[in-house]
Amino acid sequence: MYGGPFLSLDSKLKKLIIDTVGCLLRISVMAGDRKVIGTRNREIGNESLPDFTGEPYLTMLSRLHSGLRPKAYFEIGTETGKSLALARCASLAVDPKFKLGSGRLISNKPLCALYQVSSDDFFAVVDPTVVLTRRIDFAFLDGMHLCEFLLRDFLNTERFCCRNSVIALHDCLPLDLVMAERVWPSSDRQSLSRQGWWTGDVWRCALLLKRRRPDLGITALDAPPTGLVLITNLDPSSTFLRDHYASLVEEMHALSLSDLTLAGMHAELKVEPTSAFSRFEQIARRFWF
């Protein structure tokens, strides 16, 4: 790399030149990296909404448990058990692969049943009201992040609820198009601040329920990271979703966020701030057991 007059220079001067050139090269590389990162963020940012600034979804679930005091709790998609730990009543959890690490998940409950199977297999053989000895008051659905799976989980859960029960859906409010894809996106396609965020396309199910089940009371909240949708005024006797399942799945798959836009989808679901439900009296105006 170096030759000619450079070889005749004093050793200290040689070192200074080499160090300076090295420093300039490093600055050039870093500038290039920043340019690539900035370009990637701008590309994703063109298809994204700002992060939610409300209270986290687990905080909202905890507030609902404390304020409404359900007597029977059901959830799909437990994994590590953070949401299950919030329940203090008879509880039933379904997950094909639990990753539980604490006994406190069951120590605060009179009953806690764990079924390590898929939700479809569970509903094929188990009546949750038999296990819980009563109908479900409060349910949290956070299973497979594909719209047809969530639709089945909802219609199966609704059958075992009361009209005033609440079913909470997680991850239905994506903030960019990459996290809303049906396959887990590679890290190089995600914003640096949203690495590992994947909602899948369950937003389609929330939108379908809004459009096709106007009888339902649907509340969408800006709970980080990707929203919380609360559904009440249920109809356990309704067979509409089951009777029309195949055509409804086709309808969901025909929906496009590129056409709807993220802002348009959020507007149709009428996303509200979590601050509107910060006190029990605010919660009680819309939900009760």
C-alpha positions as CSV (number, residue, x, y, z in Angstrom):
1,M,0.0,0.0,0.0
2,Y,2.8,2.4,0.8
3,G,6.0,2.8,-1.2
4,G,8.4,5.3,-2.8
5,P,9.1,8.5,-0.8
6,F,7.0,7.1,2.1
7,L,9.6,4.5,2.9
8,S,12.3,7.2,3.5
9,L,10.2,9.1,6.1
10,D,10.9,9.1,9.8
11,S,9.2,6.2,11.6
12,K,7.1,8.4,13.8
13,L,5.9,10.3,10.8
14,K,5.1,7.0,9.1
15,K,3.0,5.9,12.0
16,L,1.1,9.2,12.1
17,I,0.3,9.0,8.4
18,I,-0.9,5.3,8.8
19,D,-3.0,6.1,11.8
20,T,-4.6,9.1,10.1
21,V,-5.4,7.1,7.0
22,G,-6.9,4.4,9.2
23,C,-9.0,6.9,11.1
24,L,-10.3,8.4,7.8
25,L,-11.2,4.9,6.5
26,R,-13.1,4.1,9.7
27,I,-15.1,7.4,9.5
28,S,-15.9,6.6,5.9
29,V,-17.2,3.1,6.8
30,M,-19.2,4.5,9.8
31,A,-20.8,7.1,7.6
32,G,-21.7,4.5,5.0
33,D,-23.3,2.3,7.8
34,R,-25.3,5.3,9.0
35,K,-26.5,6.0,5.5
36,V,-27.6,2.4,5.0
37,I,-29.4,2.4,8.4
38,G,-31.0,5.7,7.7
39,T,-32.2,4.6,4.3
40,R,-33.6,1.4,5.8
41,N,-35.5,3.3,8.5
42,R,-36.8,5.8,6.0
43,E,-38.0,3.0,3.7
44,I,-39.9,1.4,6.6
45,G,-40.9,4.7,8.0
46,N,-42.8,5.5,4.8
47,E,-45.1,2.5,5.7
48,S,-45.3,3.1,9.4
49,L,-47.0,4.8,12.3
50,P,-45.4,6.2,15.4
51,D,-45.1,3.9,18.5
52,F,-48.1,3.9,20.8
53,T,-47.7,6.0,23.8
54,G,-50.5,4.5,26.0
55,E,-50.0,2.2,28.9
56,P,-48.6,-1.3,28.1
57,Y,-51.1,-4.1,27.4
58,L,-50.1,-6.0,30.5
59,T,-50.9,-3.0,32.6
60,M,-54.3,-2.7,31.0
61,L,-55.0,-6.4,31.5
62,S,-54.0,-6.1,35.2
63,R,-56.4,-3.1,35.6
64,L,-59.2,-5.1,34.0
65,H,-58.6,-8.0,36.4
66,S,-58.5,-5.7,39.4
67,G,-61.5,-3.6,38.5
68,L,-63.8,-6.2,37.0
69,R,-62.8,-9.1,39.3
70,P,-63.6,-12.0,36.9
71,K,-64.5,-15.4,38.5
72,A,-63.4,-17.4,35.5
73,Y,-60.4,-16.6,33.3
74,F,-59.3,-18.2,30.0
75,E,-56.4,-17.6,27.7
76,I,-54.7,-18.9,24.6
77,G,-51.0,-18.3,24.0
78,T,-49.6,-18.3,27.5
79,E,-45.9,-18.9,26.8
80,T,-44.0,-17.5,29.8
81,G,-47.1,-16.8,31.8
82,K,-46.9,-13.0,32.2
83,S,-50.5,-12.6,31.4
84,L,-51.7,-15.7,33.3
85,A,-50.0,-14.4,36.4
86,L,-52.4,-11.4,36.5
87,A,-55.4,-13.6,37.1
88,R,-56.5,-14.3,40.7
89,C,-59.6,-16.4,39.9
90,A,-60.1,-19.9,38.5
91,S,-58.0,-20.0,35.3
92,L,-57.5,-22.1,32.3
93,A,-54.6,-21.7,29.9
94,V,-53.9,-23.3,26.5
95,D,-50.5,-23.3,24.8
96,P,-48.8,-25.9,22.6
97,K,-45.4,-25.2,24.3
98,F,-45.4,-23.6,27.7
99,K,-42.3,-21.8,28.9
100,L,-43.4,-21.2,32.5
101,G,-40.7,-20.4,35.1
102,S,-42.5,-19.5,38.3
103,G,-44.9,-21.2,40.8
104,R,-46.5,-17.8,41.5
105,L,-48.6,-18.4,38.4
106,I,-50.8,-20.8,40.3
107,S,-50.2,-19.7,43.9
108,N,-52.7,-16.8,43.7
109,K,-55.5,-18.9,42.1
110,P,-58.1,-21.3,43.5
111,L,-57.7,-23.4,40.4
112,C,-55.3,-23.3,37.4
113,A,-55.5,-25.8,34.6
114,L,-52.9,-25.9,31.9
115,Y,-53.4,-27.7,28.6
116,Q,-50.3,-28.1,26.5
117,V,-52.0,-28.5,23.1
118,S,-53.0,-26.4,20.2
119,S,-56.2,-24.4,20.7
120,D,-58.0,-26.3,17.9
121,D,-57.1,-29.6,19.6
122,F,-58.3,-28.2,22.9
123,F,-61.7,-27.1,21.7
124,A,-62.2,-30.4,19.9
125,V,-62.2,-32.4,23.2
126,V,-62.6,-30.0,26.2
127,D,-65.5,-27.9,27.4
128,P,-63.8,-25.0,29.4
129,T,-67.0,-24.4,31.4
130,V,-66.6,-27.9,32.9
131,V,-63.0,-27.2,34.0
132,L,-63.8,-23.8,35.3
133,T,-67.2,-24.9,36.7
134,R,-68.8,-21.8,35.2
135,R,-68.9,-19.7,32.0
136,I,-65.8,-17.6,31.0
137,D,-65.9,-14.0,32.3
138,F,-62.6,-12.8,30.9
139,A,-60.5,-14.2,28.0
140,F,-57.2,-13.2,26.5
141,L,-56.4,-14.5,23.0
142,D,-52.7,-14.3,22.0
143,G,-52.1,-17.5,20.1
144,M,-51.0,-18.1,16.5
145,H,-50.6,-14.7,14.8
146,L,-52.6,-15.6,11.7
147,C,-56.1,-14.3,11.0
148,E,-57.8,-17.6,10.5
149,F,-56.4,-19.0,13.7
150,L,-57.6,-16.0,15.7
151,L,-61.1,-16.2,14.1
152,R,-61.4,-19.8,15.2
153,D,-60.1,-19.0,18.7
154,F,-62.7,-16.2,19.0
155,L,-65.7,-18.1,17.7
156,N,-64.8,-21.1,19.9
157,T,-64.2,-18.9,23.0
158,E,-67.4,-16.9,22.5
159,R,-69.5,-20.1,22.8
160,F,-68.5,-20.5,26.4
161,C,-68.9,-16.9,27.5
162,C,-71.8,-14.7,28.8
163,R,-73.1,-11.8,26.9
164,N,-71.3,-9.3,29.1
165,S,-68.0,-11.3,29.2
166,V,-64.9,-9.7,27.7
167,I,-62.6,-11.2,25.1
168,A,-59.3,-9.4,24.7
169,L,-57.3,-9.8,21.4
170,H,-53.6,-9.0,21.3
171,D,-51.4,-7.6,18.5
172,C,-54.2,-6.5,16.2
173,L,-52.9,-3.0,15.7
174,P,-49.6,-3.2,13.7
175,L,-47.5,-0.1,13.3
176,D,-45.8,-0.9,10.1
177,L,-46.3,-3.2,7.1
178,V,-43.3,-5.5,7.8
179,M,-44.5,-6.6,11.2
180,A,-48.0,-7.3,9.7
181,E,-46.8,-9.9,7.3
182,R,-47.9,-13.6,7.7
183,V,-44.3,-14.8,8.2
184,W,-41.8,-13.6,10.8
185,P,-39.8,-10.9,9.1
186,S,-36.0,-11.1,9.0
187,S,-34.2,-8.5,11.2
188,D,-32.7,-6.7,8.2
189,R,-36.2,-5.7,7.1
190,Q,-37.3,-4.3,10.5
191,S,-36.8,-0.9,12.0
192,L,-34.0,-0.9,14.5
193,S,-36.4,0.1,17.3
194,R,-38.8,-2.7,16.4
195,Q,-36.6,-5.7,16.2
196,G,-38.6,-8.9,16.9
197,W,-42.0,-7.2,16.6
198,W,-44.4,-9.5,14.7
199,T,-48.2,-9.1,14.8
200,G,-48.8,-11.3,11.8
201,D,-52.1,-10.6,10.1
202,V,-54.5,-10.9,13.0
203,W,-55.5,-7.3,12.3
204,R,-57.7,-8.8,9.6
205,C,-59.7,-10.7,12.2
206,A,-60.3,-7.6,14.3
207,L,-61.5,-5.7,11.2
208,L,-63.7,-8.5,10.0
209,L,-65.4,-8.7,13.4
210,K,-66.0,-5.0,13.3
211,R,-67.6,-5.2,9.9
212,R,-69.4,-8.5,10.1
213,R,-70.5,-8.6,13.7
214,P,-72.0,-5.1,14.4
215,D,-73.7,-6.5,17.4
216,L,-70.3,-6.8,19.2
217,G,-69.0,-4.0,21.4
218,I,-65.4,-3.5,20.2
219,T,-62.9,-1.2,21.9
220,A,-59.4,-0.8,20.4
221,L,-56.7,0.7,22.7
222,D,-53.3,2.2,21.9
223,A,-51.6,-0.1,24.4
224,P,-47.9,-0.7,23.5
225,P,-46.4,-2.4,21.7
226,T,-49.1,-3.4,19.2
227,G,-52.5,-2.7,20.7
228,L,-55.2,-4.4,22.7
229,V,-58.8,-5.0,21.4
230,L,-61.6,-5.6,24.0
231,I,-64.8,-7.2,22.8
232,T,-68.0,-7.5,24.8
233,N,-71.8,-7.8,24.1
234,L,-71.1,-11.3,23.0
235,D,-73.6,-13.8,21.6
236,P,-72.7,-17.3,22.8
237,S,-75.6,-18.7,20.6
238,S,-74.4,-17.1,17.4
239,T,-73.3,-19.5,14.6
240,F,-72.6,-16.8,12.0
241,L,-68.8,-17.1,12.1
242,R,-68.9,-20.8,12.2
243,D,-71.5,-21.2,9.4
244,H,-69.7,-18.8,7.1
245,Y,-66.1,-19.6,8.2
246,A,-64.7,-20.5,4.7
247,S,-66.0,-17.4,3.0
248,L,-65.0,-15.1,5.9
249,V,-61.4,-16.4,5.7
250,E,-61.4,-15.6,2.0
251,E,-62.7,-12.1,2.8
252,M,-60.0,-11.6,5.4
253,H,-57.3,-12.7,3.0
254,A,-58.5,-10.2,0.4
255,L,-57.9,-7.3,2.7
256,S,-54.8,-5.3,2.0
257,L,-53.1,-2.9,4.3
258,S,-51.5,-1.2,1.3
259,D,-55.0,-0.3,0.1
260,L,-56.5,0.4,3.5
261,T,-53.4,2.1,4.9
262,L,-52.3,1.6,8.5
263,A,-53.9,4.9,9.5
264,G,-57.2,4.0,7.7
265,M,-57.3,0.6,9.5
266,H,-56.7,2.2,12.9
267,A,-59.4,4.8,12.2
268,E,-61.9,2.1,11.2
269,L,-61.3,0.3,14.4
270,K,-61.5,3.7,16.3
271,V,-58.4,3.3,18.3
272,E,-58.8,5.0,21.7
273,P,-56.1,6.1,24.3
274,T,-55.6,3.9,27.3
275,S,-55.9,7.0,29.4
276,A,-59.7,6.9,28.8
277,F,-59.7,3.7,31.0
278,S,-57.3,4.8,33.7
279,R,-59.9,4.7,36.5
280,F,-62.4,2.0,37.5
281,E,-65.4,4.2,36.9
282,Q,-64.2,4.7,33.3
283,I,-63.9,1.0,32.8
284,A,-67.3,0.3,34.4
285,R,-69.1,2.5,31.9
286,R,-68.3,0.0,29.2
287,F,-67.5,-3.3,30.9
288,W,-69.1,-5.3,33.7
289,F,-69.3,-8.9,34.9
